[in-house]
Amino acid sequence: MKAIDVDQVQQAIDRYANKPVYIHLETTNGAYASHFDDKAYNIGVFIRNAKISYEHGKIVGTDQAYRVGLKTDMGWVYAEGLSQWEIDSDDRLLMAGHDREGRLMVALEIGEKPFDY
C-alpha cells in the first residue's frame, strides 16, 4: 500500500458511485488495548460484503489521517483514520490506517466483486 493521494483516491471513489458495490469496513484497537492498559476497552466493527450503492463519496483530511464518507440513499458509510491505499488485482479500492506499530486500526474497501479473504 502507498500513502494516500487525495486526487487519485477521489477518482477511484468516484468510479464506483451509482453502481452496486461491496464494501468491507473494519475498525479495531484489537486485543492490544487491554495488553497495555487493563482498564482499556476493546472496540471493533467488522462488516464484510455489504452490498450498497452510493450517490457520491468524498475523501478529506490531512496527510496524518483521512476520512471517507459514502452517501447512500439511506444514510452514510464513514471511515476515519485512513492513511494508505491501493487498487488490488481485482480492481477494488483498498484503504487502511495503522497505528505506530503497524497494526491495523481501520480499513474501508470498495469493489464490484465480493471480498473472499
CYANA upper distance limits for C-alpha pairs under 8 A (distance plus 0.5 A):
  1 MET  CA     84 GLN  CA      6.30
  1 MET  CA     85 TRP  CA      5.80
  1 MET  CA     86 GLU  CA      5.85
  2 LYS  CA     84 GLN  CA      5.69
  2 LYS  CA     85 TRP  CA      6.08
  2 LYS  CA     86 GLU  CA      7.09
  3 ALA  CA     83 SER  CA      6.43
  3 ALA  CA     84 GLN  CA      4.99
  3 ALA  CA     85 TRP  CA      6.91
  4 ILE  CA      9 VAL  CA      7.44
  4 ILE  CA     63 ASP  CA      7.98
  4 ILE  CA     83 SER  CA      6.12
  4 ILE  CA     84 GLN  CA      5.43
  4 ILE  CA     85 TRP  CA      6.16
  5 ASP  CA      9 VAL  CA      6.58
  6 VAL  CA     10 GLN  CA      6.40
  6 VAL  CA     59 ILE  CA      7.28
  6 VAL  CA     60 VAL  CA      8.07
  7 ASP  CA     11 GLN  CA      6.74
  8 GLN  CA     12 ALA  CA      6.84
  9 VAL  CA     13 ILE  CA      6.64
  9 VAL  CA     59 ILE  CA      8.02
  9 VAL  CA     85 TRP  CA      8.14
 10 GLN  CA     14 ASP  CA      6.58
 10 GLN  CA     57 GLY  CA      8.29
 10 GLN  CA     58 LYS  CA      7.04
 10 GLN  CA     59 ILE  CA      6.73
 11 GLN  CA     15 ARG  CA      6.82
 12 ALA  CA     16 TYR  CA      7.58
 12 ALA  CA     93 LEU  CA      7.34
 13 ILE  CA     17 ALA  CA      7.35
 13 ILE  CA     57 GLY  CA      6.60
 13 ILE  CA     58 LYS  CA      7.89
 13 ILE  CA     93 LEU  CA      8.21
 14 ASP  CA     56 HIS  CA      7.35
 14 ASP  CA     57 GLY  CA      7.15
 16 TYR  CA     20 PRO  CA      8.40
 16 TYR  CA     21 VAL  CA      7.56
 16 TYR  CA     54 TYR  CA      8.49
 16 TYR  CA    110 ILE  CA      8.36
 16 TYR  CA    111 GLY  CA      8.11
 16 TYR  CA    112 GLU  CA      8.47
 17 ALA  CA     53 SER  CA      7.42
 17 ALA  CA     54 TYR  CA      5.99
 17 ALA  CA     55 GLU  CA      6.17
 17 ALA  CA     56 HIS  CA      6.06
 17 ALA  CA     57 GLY  CA      7.69
 18 ASN  CA     53 SER  CA      6.19
 18 ASN  CA     54 TYR  CA      6.06
 18 ASN  CA     55 GLU  CA      5.84
 18 ASN  CA     56 HIS  CA      7.94
 19 LYS  CA     53 SER  CA      5.92
 19 LYS  CA     54 TYR  CA      7.78
 20 PRO  CA     51 LYS  CA      7.06
 20 PRO  CA     52 ILE  CA      6.14
 20 PRO  CA     53 SER  CA      5.19
 20 PRO  CA     54 TYR  CA      8.48
 20 PRO  CA    112 GLU  CA      7.42
 21 VAL  CA     51 LYS  CA      6.04
 21 VAL  CA     52 ILE  CA      6.06
 21 VAL  CA     53 SER  CA      6.54
 21 VAL  CA    110 ILE  CA      7.06
 21 VAL  CA    111 GLY  CA      5.96
 21 VAL  CA    112 GLU  CA      5.18
 21 VAL  CA    113 LYS  CA      7.72
 22 TYR  CA     48 ARG  CA      8.41
 22 TYR  CA     49 ASN  CA      5.49
 22 TYR  CA     50 ALA  CA      5.89
 22 TYR  CA     51 LYS  CA      5.00
 22 TYR  CA     52 ILE  CA      6.82
 22 TYR  CA    110 ILE  CA      6.29
 22 TYR  CA    111 GLY  CA      5.87
 22 TYR  CA    112 GLU  CA      6.45
 22 TYR  CA    113 LYS  CA      7.03
 22 TYR  CA    114 PRO  CA      6.29
 22 TYR  CA    115 PHE  CA      8.08
 23 ILE  CA     47 ILE  CA      8.13
 23 ILE  CA     48 ARG  CA      6.85
 23 ILE  CA     49 ASN  CA      5.87
 23 ILE  CA     50 ALA  CA      5.93
 23 ILE  CA     51 LYS  CA      7.04
 23 ILE  CA     52 ILE  CA      7.94
 23 ILE  CA    108 LEU  CA      7.55
 23 ILE  CA    109 GLU  CA      5.93
 23 ILE  CA    110 ILE  CA      5.16
 23 ILE  CA    111 GLY  CA      7.09
 24 HIS  CA     46 PHE  CA      8.11
 24 HIS  CA     47 ILE  CA      6.03
 24 HIS  CA     48 ARG  CA      4.93
 24 HIS  CA     49 ASN  CA      6.33
 24 HIS  CA     50 ALA  CA      7.48
 24 HIS  CA    107 ALA  CA      7.88
 24 HIS  CA    108 LEU  CA      6.14
 24 HIS  CA    109 GLU  CA      5.45
 24 HIS  CA    110 ILE  CA      7.18
 24 HIS  CA    115 PHE  CA      7.93
 25 LEU  CA     45 VAL  CA      7.81
 25 LEU  CA     46 PHE  CA      6.36
 25 LEU  CA     47 ILE  CA      5.64
 25 LEU  CA     48 ARG  CA      7.08
 25 LEU  CA     79 ALA  CA      8.18
 25 LEU  CA    106 VAL  CA      8.08
 25 LEU  CA    107 ALA  CA      6.10
 25 LEU  CA    108 LEU  CA      5.11
 25 LEU  CA    109 GLU  CA      7.03
 26 GLU  CA     44 GLY  CA      7.58
 26 GLU  CA     45 VAL  CA      5.68
 26 GLU  CA     46 PHE  CA      4.97
 26 GLU  CA     47 ILE  CA      6.83
 26 GLU  CA    105 MET  CA      8.41
 26 GLU  CA    106 VAL  CA      5.99
 26 GLU  CA    107 ALA  CA      5.56
 26 GLU  CA    108 LEU  CA      7.12
 27 THR  CA     43 ILE  CA      8.22
 27 THR  CA     44 GLY  CA      5.48
 27 THR  CA     45 VAL  CA      5.51
 27 THR  CA     46 PHE  CA      7.20
 27 THR  CA    104 LEU  CA      8.47
 27 THR  CA    105 MET  CA      5.97
 27 THR  CA    106 VAL  CA      4.76
 27 THR  CA    107 ALA  CA      6.96
 28 THR  CA     42 ASN  CA      8.09
 28 THR  CA     43 ILE  CA      6.06
 28 THR  CA     44 GLY  CA      4.55
 28 THR  CA     45 VAL  CA      7.04
 28 THR  CA    104 LEU  CA      7.79
 28 THR  CA    105 MET  CA      5.59
 28 THR  CA    106 VAL  CA      6.97
 29 ASN  CA     33 ALA  CA      6.52
 29 ASN  CA     42 ASN  CA      6.66
 29 ASN  CA     43 ILE  CA      6.39
 29 ASN  CA     44 GLY  CA      7.15
 29 ASN  CA    104 LEU  CA      8.42
 29 ASN  CA    105 MET  CA      6.37
 30 GLY  CA     42 ASN  CA      6.46
 30 GLY  CA     43 ILE  CA      7.17
 30 GLY  CA     44 GLY  CA      7.41
 31 ALA  CA     35 HIS  CA      7.31
 31 ALA  CA     42 ASN  CA      6.76
 32 TYR  CA     36 PHE  CA      7.21
 32 TYR  CA     42 ASN  CA      8.49
 33 ALA  CA     37 ASP  CA      6.70
 33 ALA  CA     38 ASP  CA      8.30
 33 ALA  CA     40 ALA  CA      6.22
 33 ALA  CA     41 TYR  CA      7.20
 33 ALA  CA     42 ASN  CA      6.48
 34 SER  CA     38 ASP  CA      5.28
 34 SER  CA     39 LYS  CA      7.32
 34 SER  CA     40 ALA  CA      5.88
 34 SER  CA     41 TYR  CA      7.29
 34 SER  CA     42 ASN  CA      7.34
 48 ARG  CA    115 PHE  CA      7.66
 49 ASN  CA    114 PRO  CA      6.13
 49 ASN  CA    115 PHE  CA      6.67
 52 ILE  CA     72 THR  CA      7.97
 53 SER  CA     72 THR  CA      6.71
 54 TYR  CA     70 LEU  CA      6.38
 54 TYR  CA     71 LYS  CA      5.74
 54 TYR  CA     72 THR  CA      4.74
 54 TYR  CA     73 ASP  CA      7.52
 55 GLU  CA     70 LEU  CA      7.97
 55 GLU  CA     71 LYS  CA      6.08
 55 GLU  CA     72 THR  CA      6.18
 55 GLU  CA     73 ASP  CA      7.68
 56 HIS  CA     70 LEU  CA      6.48
 56 HIS  CA     71 LYS  CA      6.03
 56 HIS  CA     72 THR  CA      8.16
 57 GLY  CA     68 VAL  CA      7.50
 57 GLY  CA     69 GLY  CA      5.98
 57 GLY  CA     70 LEU  CA      4.73
 57 GLY  CA     71 LYS  CA      6.56
 58 LYS  CA     68 VAL  CA      6.09
 58 LYS  CA     69 GLY  CA      6.00
 58 LYS  CA     70 LEU  CA      7.22
 59 ILE  CA     66 TYR  CA      7.16
 59 ILE  CA     67 ARG  CA      6.16
 59 ILE  CA     68 VAL  CA      4.96
 59 ILE  CA     69 GLY  CA      7.24
 60 VAL  CA     66 TYR  CA      6.07
 60 VAL  CA     67 ARG  CA      6.07
 60 VAL  CA     68 VAL  CA      7.16
 61 GLY  CA     65 ALA  CA      6.53
 61 GLY  CA     66 TYR  CA      4.76
 61 GLY  CA     67 ARG  CA      6.63
 62 THR  CA     66 TYR  CA      6.42
 63 ASP  CA     83 SER  CA      7.56
 64 GLN  CA     83 SER  CA      7.22
 65 ALA  CA     80 GLU  CA      7.70
 65 ALA  CA     81 GLY  CA      5.17
 65 ALA  CA     82 LEU  CA      5.81
 65 ALA  CA     83 SER  CA      5.81
 65 ALA  CA     97 GLY  CA      8.15
 66 TYR  CA     80 GLU  CA      6.50
 66 TYR  CA     81 GLY  CA      5.98
 66 TYR  CA     82 LEU  CA      5.42
 66 TYR  CA     83 SER  CA      6.66
 67 ARG  CA     78 TYR  CA      7.72
 67 ARG  CA     79 ALA  CA      6.00
 67 ARG  CA     80 GLU  CA      4.58
 67 ARG  CA     81 GLY  CA      6.60
 67 ARG  CA     82 LEU  CA      6.65
 68 VAL  CA     78 TYR  CA      6.22
 68 VAL  CA     79 ALA  CA      5.93
 68 VAL  CA     80 GLU  CA      7.03
 69 GLY  CA     76 TRP  CA      6.98
 69 GLY  CA     77 VAL  CA      6.16
 69 GLY  CA     78 TYR  CA      4.89
 69 GLY  CA     79 ALA  CA      7.12
 70 LEU  CA     76 TRP  CA      6.04
 70 LEU  CA     77 VAL  CA      5.56
 70 LEU  CA     78 TYR  CA      6.87
 71 LYS  CA     75 GLY  CA      6.54
 71 LYS  CA     76 TRP  CA      5.23
 71 LYS  CA     77 VAL  CA      7.19
 72 THR  CA     76 TRP  CA      6.22
 72 THR  CA     77 VAL  CA      8.04
 79 ALA  CA    106 VAL  CA      7.83
 79 ALA  CA    107 ALA  CA      8.11
 79 ALA  CA    108 LEU  CA      7.15
 80 GLU  CA    106 VAL  CA      7.90
 81 GLY  CA     96 ALA  CA      8.27
 81 GLY  CA     97 GLY  CA      6.01
 81 GLY  CA    105 MET  CA      8.27
 81 GLY  CA    106 VAL  CA      7.09
 82 LEU  CA     95 MET  CA      6.83
 82 LEU  CA     96 ALA  CA      5.48
 82 LEU  CA     97 GLY  CA      4.69
 82 LEU  CA     98 HIS  CA      8.33
 82 LEU  CA    106 VAL  CA      7.16
 82 LEU  CA    107 ALA  CA      7.72
 83 SER  CA     95 MET  CA      7.82
 83 SER  CA     96 ALA  CA      6.55
 83 SER  CA     97 GLY  CA      5.43
 83 SER  CA     98 HIS  CA      8.09
 84 GLN  CA     95 MET  CA      6.09
 84 GLN  CA     96 ALA  CA      5.80
 84 GLN  CA     97 GLY  CA      6.74
 85 TRP  CA     93 LEU  CA      7.77
 85 TRP  CA     94 LEU  CA      5.95
 85 TRP  CA     95 MET  CA      4.77
 85 TRP  CA     96 ALA  CA      6.85
 86 GLU  CA     93 LEU  CA      6.59
 86 GLU  CA     94 LEU  CA      5.87
 86 GLU  CA     95 MET  CA      7.22
 87 ILE  CA     91 ASP  CA      6.08
 87 ILE  CA     92 ARG  CA      5.87
 87 ILE  CA     93 LEU  CA      5.27
 87 ILE  CA     94 LEU  CA      6.59
 88 ASP  CA     92 ARG  CA      5.94
 88 ASP  CA     93 LEU  CA      7.27
 88 ASP  CA     94 LEU  CA      7.62
 90 ASP  CA    111 GLY  CA      8.49
 90 ASP  CA    113 LYS  CA      8.19
 91 ASP  CA    111 GLY  CA      7.46
 92 ARG  CA    109 GLU  CA      7.52
 92 ARG  CA    110 ILE  CA      6.18
 92 ARG  CA    111 GLY  CA      4.85
 92 ARG  CA    112 GLU  CA      7.66
 92 ARG  CA    113 LYS  CA      8.38
 93 LEU  CA    109 GLU  CA      6.02
 93 LEU  CA    110 ILE  CA      5.65
 93 LEU  CA    111 GLY  CA      6.82
 94 LEU  CA    107 ALA  CA      7.97
 94 LEU  CA    108 LEU  CA      6.82
 94 LEU  CA    109 GLU  CA      4.93
 94 LEU  CA    110 ILE  CA      7.13
 95 MET  CA    107 ALA  CA      6.15
 95 MET  CA    108 LEU  CA      5.78
 95 MET  CA    109 GLU  CA      6.44
 96 ALA  CA    104 LEU  CA      7.73
 96 ALA  CA    105 MET  CA      8.10
 96 ALA  CA    106 VAL  CA      6.01
 96 ALA  CA    107 ALA  CA      4.76
 96 ALA  CA    108 LEU  CA      6.89
 97 GLY  CA    104 LEU  CA      6.68
 97 GLY  CA    105 MET  CA      6.14
 97 GLY  CA    106 VAL  CA      5.64
 97 GLY  CA    107 ALA  CA      6.99
 98 HIS  CA    102 GLY  CA      5.66
 98 HIS  CA    103 ARG  CA      5.63
 98 HIS  CA    104 LEU  CA      4.97
 98 HIS  CA    105 MET  CA      5.55
 98 HIS  CA    106 VAL  CA      7.44
 99 ASP  CA    103 ARG  CA      5.93
 99 ASP  CA    104 LEU  CA      7.13
 99 ASP  CA    105 MET  CA      6.82
111 GLY  CA    115 PHE  CA      8.46
